[in-house]
């Protein structure tokens, strides 16, 4: 995954993210283990617990929910020189910040279809999905970029499993690709979930498969690239929609001792030069956290559309999130449900900027449905906030719906005063509109013919 798409932590006790810092004292947790039993943490201590989030909800510690299994295993056709497959398994009752992993299995195909804007998800669920994330020798893609770590996450046997295909020697890439292809052939995945994978991960992986004369079984499957719905859901409340920041702010998870994506290629090349595995340990952690964070934010986003989601607009679901959900529905053309979600958002606490945007969308919905009084009420609310379009809409409403030329002219005049020197477009619009309305008023007074509408 390229740097602007961001990532996160590992498995049940193996670098699993913790809630953002709170004043409460944190219980210790055992360090993660490296495949083969060695300390995966190596030079650093990740002994912190997952205990309490910002909202005061107690999350079970790692001791309470059990340890993840982490081990080095051979690939589907036996261990080959030059690469290894590392496994981590998380029971579905595990909490990752505010997200319980089992919730992913409850997401309906209808919601996945909504988020991905792809009706082929209607008969699918995450039980048959592959979550994928690559770490590569370069961040821009291209024929010379090699995916030296393929992270694959999937549900099986009451666990969320993460397999990491790690390339120890560049010359072993054909063998690793062969084993990964065999893994895919034996699992029957029906969809793909990624974060910026449509642009980066899948095209790169397809290119490597073609180079090694293999067909990628994932090509052509429904693909939920969650970067795009995440931006729709949260860009209005987040400075960045990088995955690690969403996990921190939406899931209340901190990625402990994480490394920047830009540092990963350097670490790999240094590993090839020195064979110092401690350079790779943070990369494995980073990749595992990315897959868990991806699952977590998909669960959080989908939860906004679940049947039991808080419908009050001011409770467990943040009003800003209701507005994001409304934007998702708007993009699919479901304007009625979108308007319902906007009402929930307006019942809660929004920033001034988002509140204006929400009212604009709701007013447009009322206008589309010719509910003029409700639309005008919202335009009237926003007009004092120097929203020039509201003066234009109100002038048209009074002229063409209420047939009140005097009120329309007064509003156009106020709009012209505010637009002068600020907006050439609105200044010209109000000037022309006011001239025409005054001509109409004069003609009406003289009982002569009025000029044509313009």
Secondary structure, DSSP 4 states (H G I P E B T S, - for coil): --GGG-----BTTBB--BPPP-SSPPPP-PPPB-TTSSBSSTTS-------B-TT-PBPPPHHHH-PPEEEEE--TT---TTEEEEEEEEETT-EETTEEGGGGGG--HHHHHHHHT-GGGTT--GGGEEEEEEEES-SS-STT--EEEEEEEEEETTEEEEEEEEESSGGGHHHHHHHHHHHHHTT---EEEESSTTTTHHHHHHHHHHHTT---TTTTSEEEEHHHHHHHHHTTT-S---HHHHHHHHS--B-TT---GGGHHHHHHHHHHH--THHHHHHHHHHHHHHHHHHHHHHHHHHTTSTTS--SSSSSS-HHHHHHHHHHHHHTT-HHHHHHHHHHHHTS---HHHHHHHHHHHHHHHHHTT-HHHHHHHHHHHHTTT-HHHHHHHHHIIIIIS--HHHHHHHHHHHHHHHTTT-HHHHHHHHHHHHHHHHHHHHHHHT-PPPPP-
